[in-house]
Amino acid sequence: MHKTPFSPARQGARTCAALALLGMASALLPAAAQTSAGAAWQQVAVPFYTPVHLSAGLTTQWYGASANALEKSAQAQVERWQQYCAGSVPATDVQQGWRAATTDWDRLSSVALGPLIERRSMRLIDFQPLRPAAVRKAIAAAPADLSAMERIGAPAKGFPALEWLLWTEPAAPHTPACRYGLLAAREVHAEARALQQEFAQLARTPWEEDDTGAPAAALMAEFVNQWLGGLERLRWQQMEKPVRSQGKSPEPEFARRASQTSLQTWRAQWAALRALAVSTSSATPLAGRDLVPIELYLRGRGLNDLAQQWLLTVEAADQAMARLASTDKDAVLQAVKALNQVKQQMQDKVAPALQVNIGFSDADGD
């Protein structure tokens, strides 16, 4: 796919508009129910939605709620590290807290927009791959506070470093490694709190229609590009690339392999992408308040045939992801094929129908 330049200068101007389109459904329907819903939407009049109409409610429903969830689970993770390092709780409690926080993070960051890009949050708290030597060096440096953590490189921090300290080379209570883990958890929480505050501020933005229509077109382009970037990050960077580059290693180097949560990560990200792609409810979304996924946006513009094709393609990928019960490379590649069909349909049909040119940013997959 040809890569067009991405301008950071345009990012700031387009971010607020872009976030207007995003939301997250609260539940997932079975595939059969989705097919039935797709048939029903062909018979139901869908309003003509504009991205600006959606902004206030949708930013609150998805980014606001997801950022709140991450802040809470990140805070709980800090508390569990404090207790563990003091010797008052077992390591399994901290591991459980890590799993909860990473799941909230995966959902929030599945489509990277706004503060997530502006703050470079992915690099700060989820840099991949981890550098074990850098973690050991950071432990030896014994940073005293969050200001000192700023001098520690991203490859030795965030969720990957905490995973390493919990599973690969477990940090024992009352040790420098445990103190470093606690400080790394505090830094994750500080970033989660900053994201919560910035998304809350964004949700208070007064959205208004523009006579030229330019902001609406810009936000649609931003949303489609970043949704596709999130899909590619999942499909290629996290799933297919480790398999293709395995070489003589006994197994692919999937992220989160040490904690055996690679599948959990993939499913959390796919659930968010899917909720933004197709309808998960039989209720007609209210403009300005409810999520209008790509499928219903297409239907609202009279593109029912394309919307139905899109729905069926996403459903097929959802079924493939549901069947993925392990990180066996053959099973992973089968799921990757289905995700690739979604990618191709977005590039070849959906984006052109929405008059969106596909480009890339530094938040997209490799």
One Martini backbone bead per residue (centre of mass of N, CA, C, O) as a GRO file, in nm:
protein
  366
    1MET     BB    1   0.095   0.037   0.023
    2HIS     BB    2   0.071   0.360  -0.021
    3LYS     BB    3   0.250   0.623   0.134
    4THR     BB    4   0.145   0.906   0.284
    5PRO     BB    5   0.190   1.184   0.418
    6PHE     BB    6   0.225   1.303   0.757
    7SER     BB    7   0.097   1.580   0.942
    8PRO     BB    8   0.139   1.717   1.250
    9ALA     BB    9  -0.003   1.988   1.198
   10ARG     BB   10  -0.280   1.860   1.116
   11GLN     BB   11  -0.347   1.696   1.368
   12GLY     BB   12  -0.440   1.919   1.565
   13ALA     BB   13  -0.676   2.026   1.378
   14ARG     BB   14  -0.818   1.723   1.349
   15THR     BB   15  -0.870   1.580   1.620
   16CYS     BB   16  -1.140   1.685   1.731
   17ALA     BB   17  -1.299   1.592   1.486
   18ALA     BB   18  -1.219   1.293   1.484
   19LEU     BB   19  -1.341   1.215   1.770
   20ALA     BB   20  -1.648   1.234   1.698
   21LEU     BB   21  -1.678   0.927   1.578
   22LEU     BB   22  -1.624   0.793   1.850
   23GLY     BB   23  -1.696   0.464   1.996
   24MET     BB   24  -1.856   0.216   2.231
   25ALA     BB   25  -1.975  -0.077   2.272
   26SER     BB   26  -2.108  -0.276   2.546
   27ALA     BB   27  -2.170  -0.521   2.338
   28LEU     BB   28  -2.173  -0.854   2.205
   29LEU     BB   29  -2.288  -1.023   1.932
   30PRO     BB   30  -2.373  -1.273   1.775
   31ALA     BB   31  -2.350  -1.360   1.453
   32ALA     BB   32  -2.651  -1.418   1.402
   33ALA     BB   33  -2.750  -1.146   1.510
   34GLN     BB   34  -2.593  -0.974   1.310
   35THR     BB   35  -2.727  -1.075   1.053
   36SER     BB   36  -3.011  -0.991   1.135
   37ALA     BB   37  -2.944  -0.693   1.169
   38GLY     BB   38  -2.856  -0.644   0.880
   39ALA     BB   39  -3.130  -0.707   0.753
   40ALA     BB   40  -3.293  -0.492   0.910
   41TRP     BB   41  -3.141  -0.234   0.806
   42GLN     BB   42  -3.257  -0.265   0.511
   43GLN     BB   43  -3.564  -0.177   0.635
   44VAL     BB   44  -3.440   0.074   0.780
   45ALA     BB   45  -3.443   0.397   0.855
   46VAL     BB   46  -3.156   0.600   0.826
   47PRO     BB   47  -3.001   0.850   0.920
   48PHE     BB   48  -2.830   1.139   0.845
   49TYR     BB   49  -2.500   1.150   0.922
   50THR     BB   50  -2.281   1.359   1.106
   51PRO     BB   51  -1.992   1.390   1.273
   52VAL     BB   52  -2.067   1.640   1.448
   53HIS     BB   53  -2.325   1.517   1.585
   54LEU     BB   54  -2.145   1.295   1.760
   55SER     BB   55  -1.922   1.407   1.952
   56ALA     BB   56  -2.004   1.442   2.253
   57GLY     BB   57  -2.114   1.154   2.319
   58LEU     BB   58  -1.877   0.978   2.200
   59THR     BB   59  -1.638   1.075   2.367
   60THR     BB   60  -1.763   0.979   2.631
   61GLN     BB   61  -1.829   0.678   2.576
   62TRP     BB   62  -1.533   0.608   2.500
   63TYR     BB   63  -1.286   0.784   2.590
   64GLY     BB   64  -1.387   0.865   2.864
   65ALA     BB   65  -1.454   0.581   2.979
   66SER     BB   66  -1.180   0.443   2.912
   67ALA     BB   67  -0.998   0.640   3.072
   68ASN     BB   68  -1.129   0.587   3.344
   69ALA     BB   69  -1.066   0.285   3.359
   70LEU     BB   70  -0.758   0.310   3.344
   71GLU     BB   71  -0.711   0.484   3.594
   72LYS     BB   72  -0.823   0.278   3.797
   73SER     BB   73  -0.641   0.029   3.724
   74ALA     BB   74  -0.370   0.177   3.765
   75GLN     BB   75  -0.414   0.242   4.063
   76ALA     BB   76  -0.451  -0.053   4.155
   77GLN     BB   77  -0.168  -0.140   4.069
   78VAL     BB   78  -0.011   0.034   4.267
   79GLU     BB   79  -0.132  -0.083   4.527
   80ARG     BB   80  -0.029  -0.374   4.475
   81TRP     BB   81   0.271  -0.306   4.473
   82GLN     BB   82   0.288  -0.194   4.755
   83GLN     BB   83   0.197  -0.456   4.898
   84TYR     BB   84   0.407  -0.646   4.779
   85CYS     BB   85   0.671  -0.495   4.866
   86ALA     BB   86   0.569  -0.534   5.178
   87GLY     BB   87   0.449  -0.845   5.195
   88SER     BB   88   0.102  -0.857   5.192
   89VAL     BB   89   0.099  -0.986   4.897
   90PRO     BB   90   0.076  -1.166   4.630
   91ALA     BB   91   0.174  -1.184   4.303
   92THR     BB   92  -0.110  -1.250   4.184
   93ASP     BB   93  -0.232  -0.971   4.244
   94VAL     BB   94  -0.053  -0.811   4.049
   95GLN     BB   95  -0.116  -0.967   3.794
   96GLN     BB   96  -0.416  -0.899   3.791
   97GLY     BB   97  -0.378  -0.592   3.771
   98TRP     BB   98  -0.226  -0.596   3.504
   99ARG     BB   99  -0.445  -0.722   3.328
  100ALA     BB  100  -0.659  -0.503   3.370
  101ALA     BB  101  -0.493  -0.260   3.264
  102THR     BB  102  -0.424  -0.372   2.978
  103THR     BB  103  -0.713  -0.398   2.879
  104ASP     BB  104  -0.784  -0.097   2.900
  105TRP     BB  105  -0.558  -0.005   2.716
  106ASP     BB  106  -0.632  -0.164   2.456
  107ARG     BB  107  -0.903  -0.021   2.415
  108LEU     BB  108  -0.811   0.275   2.407
  109SER     BB  109  -0.562   0.218   2.179
  110SER     BB  110  -0.687   0.094   1.916
  111VAL     BB  111  -0.750   0.407   1.848
  112ALA     BB  112  -0.519   0.654   1.772
  113LEU     BB  113  -0.602   0.959   1.934
  114GLY     BB  114  -0.508   1.251   2.025
  115PRO     BB  115  -0.351   1.221   2.318
  116LEU     BB  116  -0.215   0.955   2.231
  117ILE     BB  117  -0.038   1.109   2.021
  118GLU     BB  118   0.056   1.376   2.155
  119ARG     BB  119   0.193   1.197   2.405
  120ARG     BB  120   0.305   0.921   2.327
  121SER     BB  121   0.184   0.672   2.495
  122MET     BB  122   0.285   0.411   2.364
  123ARG     BB  123   0.585   0.459   2.415
  124LEU     BB  124   0.576   0.500   2.725
  125ILE     BB  125   0.371   0.223   2.810
  126ASP     BB  126   0.415   0.027   2.514
  127PHE     BB  127   0.693  -0.072   2.442
  128GLN     BB  128   0.812  -0.242   2.142
  129PRO     BB  129   1.045  -0.412   2.254
  130LEU     BB  130   1.181  -0.522   2.516
  131ARG     BB  131   1.476  -0.438   2.730
  132PRO     BB  132   1.630  -0.614   2.965
  133ALA     BB  133   1.895  -0.455   3.001
  134ALA     BB  134   1.747  -0.186   3.062
  135VAL     BB  135   1.609  -0.278   3.319
  136ARG     BB  136   1.858  -0.350   3.483
  137LYS     BB  137   1.980  -0.065   3.466
  138ALA     BB  138   1.742   0.081   3.602
  139ILE     BB  139   1.758  -0.062   3.873
  140ALA     BB  140   2.051   0.029   3.935
  141ALA     BB  141   1.979   0.342   3.926
  142ALA     BB  142   1.747   0.411   4.121
  143PRO     BB  143   1.495   0.574   4.093
  144ALA     BB  144   1.308   0.804   4.303
  145ASP     BB  145   1.118   0.927   4.071
  146LEU     BB  146   0.943   1.056   3.806
  147SER     BB  147   1.168   1.243   3.716
  148ALA     BB  148   1.381   1.015   3.691
  149MET     BB  149   1.217   0.848   3.475
  150GLU     BB  150   1.281   1.041   3.233
  151ARG     BB  151   1.581   0.898   3.204
  152ILE     BB  152   1.425   0.655   3.113
  153GLY     BB  153   1.376   0.441   2.879
  154ALA     BB  154   1.111   0.300   2.715
  155PRO     BB  155   1.236  -0.009   2.703
  156ALA     BB  156   1.209   0.004   3.055
  157LYS     BB  157   0.890   0.043   3.052
  158GLY     BB  158   0.589  -0.017   3.153
  159PHE     BB  159   0.413  -0.295   3.083
  160PRO     BB  160   0.657  -0.470   2.991
  161ALA     BB  161   0.828  -0.436   3.251
  162LEU     BB  162   0.614  -0.548   3.446
  163GLU     BB  163   0.596  -0.823   3.321
  164TRP     BB  164   0.894  -0.903   3.367
  165LEU     BB  165   0.869  -0.859   3.692
  166LEU     BB  166   0.633  -1.095   3.712
  167TRP     BB  167   0.760  -1.345   3.513
  168THR     BB  168   1.061  -1.358   3.421
  169GLU     BB  169   1.193  -1.159   3.670
  170PRO     BB  170   1.095  -1.170   3.962
  171ALA     BB  171   1.010  -0.948   4.205
  172ALA     BB  172   1.098  -0.907   4.519
  173PRO     BB  173   1.045  -0.817   4.811
  174HIS     BB  174   1.252  -0.570   4.924
  175THR     BB  175   1.360  -0.461   4.640
  176PRO     BB  176   1.479  -0.284   4.377
  177ALA     BB  177   1.288  -0.415   4.169
  178CYS     BB  178   1.025  -0.346   4.322
  179ARG     BB  179   1.064  -0.040   4.332
  180TYR     BB  180   1.066  -0.009   4.027
  181GLY     BB  181   0.786  -0.126   3.971
  182LEU     BB  182   0.632   0.088   4.131
  183LEU     BB  183   0.731   0.331   3.961
  184ALA     BB  184   0.626   0.228   3.688
  185ALA     BB  185   0.329   0.222   3.779
  186ARG     BB  186   0.310   0.525   3.842
  187GLU     BB  187   0.364   0.620   3.554
  188VAL     BB  188   0.118   0.491   3.427
  189HIS     BB  189  -0.085   0.646   3.602
  190ALA     BB  190  -0.004   0.930   3.516
  191GLU     BB  191  -0.083   0.888   3.220
  192ALA     BB  192  -0.378   0.806   3.267
  193ARG     BB  193  -0.458   1.075   3.404
  194ALA     BB  194  -0.390   1.259   3.166
  195LEU     BB  195  -0.586   1.128   2.967
  196GLN     BB  196  -0.842   1.174   3.127
  197GLN     BB  197  -0.827   1.486   3.127
  198GLU     BB  198  -0.812   1.531   2.814
  199PHE     BB  199  -1.076   1.381   2.740
  200ALA     BB  200  -1.262   1.551   2.917
  201GLN     BB  201  -1.206   1.814   2.770
  202LEU     BB  202  -1.296   1.717   2.489
  203ALA     BB  203  -1.598   1.650   2.572
  204ARG     BB  204  -1.646   1.978   2.618
  205THR     BB  205  -1.663   2.039   2.333
  206PRO     BB  206  -1.802   2.261   2.107
  207TRP     BB  207  -1.997   2.150   1.851
  208GLU     BB  208  -1.985   2.265   1.506
  209GLU     BB  209  -2.095   2.353   1.219
  210ASP     BB  210  -1.960   2.386   0.889
  211ASP     BB  211  -2.014   2.539   0.591
  212THR     BB  212  -1.783   2.381   0.422
  213GLY     BB  213  -1.717   2.073   0.549
  214ALA     BB  214  -1.415   2.025   0.623
  215PRO     BB  215  -1.414   1.899   0.912
  216ALA     BB  216  -1.574   1.645   0.835
  217ALA     BB  217  -1.372   1.535   0.628
  218ALA     BB  218  -1.129   1.522   0.821
  219LEU     BB  219  -1.248   1.328   1.034
  220MET     BB  220  -1.303   1.093   0.844
  221ALA     BB  221  -1.011   1.051   0.758
  222GLU     BB  222  -0.895   1.006   1.041
  223PHE     BB  223  -1.065   0.769   1.130
  224VAL     BB  224  -1.008   0.568   0.903
  225ASN     BB  225  -0.700   0.565   0.932
  226GLN     BB  226  -0.689   0.481   1.240
  227TRP     BB  227  -0.847   0.225   1.215
  228LEU     BB  228  -0.656   0.092   1.014
  229GLY     BB  229  -0.406   0.116   1.194
  230GLY     BB  230  -0.519  -0.070   1.418
  231LEU     BB  231  -0.555  -0.320   1.243
  232GLU     BB  232  -0.253  -0.342   1.153
  233ARG     BB  233  -0.131  -0.369   1.430
  234LEU     BB  234  -0.271  -0.637   1.481
  235ARG     BB  235  -0.226  -0.808   1.221
  236TRP     BB  236   0.087  -0.756   1.187
  237GLN     BB  237   0.259  -0.673   1.438
  238GLN     BB  238   0.119  -0.888   1.648
  239MET     BB  239   0.071  -1.150   1.454
  240GLU     BB  240   0.234  -1.195   1.180
  241LYS     BB  241   0.528  -1.100   1.215
  242PRO     BB  242   0.624  -1.307   1.433
  243VAL     BB  243   0.586  -1.550   1.244
  244ARG     BB  244   0.766  -1.460   0.997
  245SER     BB  245   1.023  -1.402   1.220
  246GLN     BB  246   1.100  -1.667   1.380
  247GLY     BB  247   1.263  -1.890   1.260
  248LYS     BB  248   1.442  -2.082   1.512
  249SER     BB  249   1.241  -2.035   1.704
  250PRO     BB  250   1.015  -2.204   1.902
  251GLU     BB  251   0.855  -1.921   1.904
  252PRO     BB  252   0.686  -1.657   1.878
  253GLU     BB  253   0.730  -1.298   1.952
  254PHE     BB  254   0.494  -1.219   2.133
  255ALA     BB  255   0.324  -1.009   2.286
  256ARG     BB  256   0.266  -1.115   2.610
  257ARG     BB  257   0.396  -1.404   2.654
  258ALA     BB  258   0.482  -1.429   2.955
  259SER     BB  259   0.162  -1.390   3.052
  260GLN     BB  260  -0.039  -1.517   2.847
  261THR     BB  261  -0.192  -1.237   2.683
  262SER     BB  262  -0.219  -1.219   2.374
  263LEU     BB  263  -0.518  -1.287   2.329
  264GLN     BB  264  -0.634  -1.067   2.507
  265THR     BB  265  -0.524  -0.833   2.341
  266TRP     BB  266  -0.654  -0.898   2.068
  267ARG     BB  267  -0.951  -0.900   2.167
  268ALA     BB  268  -0.967  -0.611   2.273
  269GLN     BB  269  -0.900  -0.470   2.005
  270TRP     BB  270  -1.115  -0.600   1.826
  271ALA     BB  271  -1.366  -0.512   1.984
  272ALA     BB  272  -1.325  -0.212   1.922
  273LEU     BB  273  -1.315  -0.221   1.615
  274ARG     BB  274  -1.592  -0.356   1.578
  275ALA     BB  275  -1.769  -0.139   1.722
  276LEU     BB  276  -1.680   0.079   1.495
  277ALA     BB  277  -1.787  -0.092   1.234
  278VAL     BB  278  -2.049  -0.224   1.372
  279SER     BB  279  -2.348  -0.316   1.470
  280THR     BB  280  -2.471  -0.400   1.827
  281SER     BB  281  -2.766  -0.287   1.761
  282SER     BB  282  -3.122  -0.229   1.704
  283ALA     BB  283  -3.082   0.058   1.759
  284THR     BB  284  -3.111   0.381   1.672
  285PRO     BB  285  -2.896   0.616   1.651
  286LEU     BB  286  -2.834   0.915   1.809
  287ALA     BB  287  -2.769   1.212   1.717
  288GLY     BB  288  -2.509   1.327   1.938
  289ARG     BB  289  -2.480   1.040   2.126
  290ASP     BB  290  -2.435   0.793   1.953
  291LEU     BB  291  -2.310   0.535   1.798
  292VAL     BB  292  -2.171   0.540   1.456
  293PRO     BB  293  -2.089   0.315   1.265
  294ILE     BB  294  -1.979   0.248   0.960
  295GLU     BB  295  -2.223   0.094   0.863
  296LEU     BB  296  -2.440   0.324   0.933
  297TYR     BB  297  -2.309   0.545   0.773
  298LEU     BB  298  -2.360   0.410   0.503
  299ARG     BB  299  -2.668   0.378   0.526
  300GLY     BB  300  -2.725   0.689   0.563
  301ARG     BB  301  -2.604   0.714   0.246
  302GLY     BB  302  -2.734   0.461   0.074
  303LEU     BB  303  -2.507   0.206   0.126
  304ASN     BB  304  -2.624  -0.094   0.168
  305ASP     BB  305  -2.451  -0.296   0.010
  306LEU     BB  306  -2.180  -0.216   0.134
  307ALA     BB  307  -2.263  -0.252   0.428
  308GLN     BB  308  -2.317  -0.557   0.401
  309GLN     BB  309  -2.034  -0.640   0.317
  310TRP     BB  310  -1.894  -0.528   0.564
  311LEU     BB  311  -2.041  -0.692   0.775
  312LEU     BB  312  -1.959  -0.977   0.671
  313THR     BB  313  -1.652  -0.934   0.694
  314VAL     BB  314  -1.644  -0.873   0.997
  315GLU     BB  315  -1.783  -1.133   1.089
  316ALA     BB  316  -1.569  -1.327   0.982
  317ALA     BB  317  -1.345  -1.214   1.165
  318ASP     BB  318  -1.489  -1.264   1.433
  319GLN     BB  319  -1.499  -1.572   1.403
  320ALA     BB  320  -1.194  -1.614   1.379
  321MET     BB  321  -1.126  -1.491   1.658
  322ALA     BB  322  -1.308  -1.689   1.822
  323ARG     BB  323  -1.142  -1.953   1.723
  324LEU     BB  324  -0.897  -1.839   1.870
  325ALA     BB  325  -0.731  -2.050   2.122
  326SER     BB  326  -0.435  -1.980   2.020
  327THR     BB  327  -0.074  -1.927   1.925
  328ASP     BB  328  -0.080  -2.087   1.689
  329LYS     BB  329   0.038  -2.017   1.383
  330ASP     BB  330  -0.188  -2.132   1.202
  331ALA     BB  331  -0.423  -1.995   1.351
  332VAL     BB  332  -0.326  -1.707   1.320
  333LEU     BB  333  -0.321  -1.701   1.004
  334GLN     BB  334  -0.625  -1.741   0.971
  335ALA     BB  335  -0.708  -1.476   1.109
  336VAL     BB  336  -0.541  -1.287   0.929
  337LYS     BB  337  -0.701  -1.332   0.669
  338ALA     BB  338  -0.963  -1.202   0.771
  339LEU     BB  339  -0.839  -0.923   0.839
  340ASN     BB  340  -0.744  -0.866   0.548
  341GLN     BB  341  -1.027  -0.838   0.427
  342VAL     BB  342  -1.095  -0.584   0.581
  343LYS     BB  343  -0.870  -0.411   0.476
  344GLN     BB  344  -0.940  -0.429   0.173
  345GLN     BB  345  -1.227  -0.312   0.193
  346MET     BB  346  -1.149  -0.043   0.305
  347GLN     BB  347  -0.957   0.044   0.075
  348ASP     BB  348  -1.141  -0.033  -0.192
  349LYS     BB  349  -1.446   0.074  -0.078
  350VAL     BB  350  -1.505   0.244   0.177
  351ALA     BB  351  -1.317   0.486   0.151
  352PRO     BB  352  -1.410   0.579  -0.132
  353ALA     BB  353  -1.712   0.619  -0.049
  354LEU     BB  354  -1.599   0.845   0.170
  355GLN     BB  355  -1.366   1.013   0.045
  356VAL     BB  356  -1.090   0.858   0.138
  357ASN     BB  357  -0.757   0.887   0.204
  358ILE     BB  358  -0.489   0.679   0.248
  359GLY     BB  359  -0.282   0.699   0.534
  360PHE     BB  360  -0.005   0.780   0.761
  361SER     BB  361   0.125   0.732   1.084
  362ASP     BB  362   0.317   0.681   1.377
  363ALA     BB  363   0.062   0.491   1.485
  364ASP     BB  364   0.101   0.281   1.294
  365GLY     BB  365   0.176   0.016   1.145
  366ASP     BB  366   0.454  -0.144   0.990
   0.00000   0.00000   0.00000
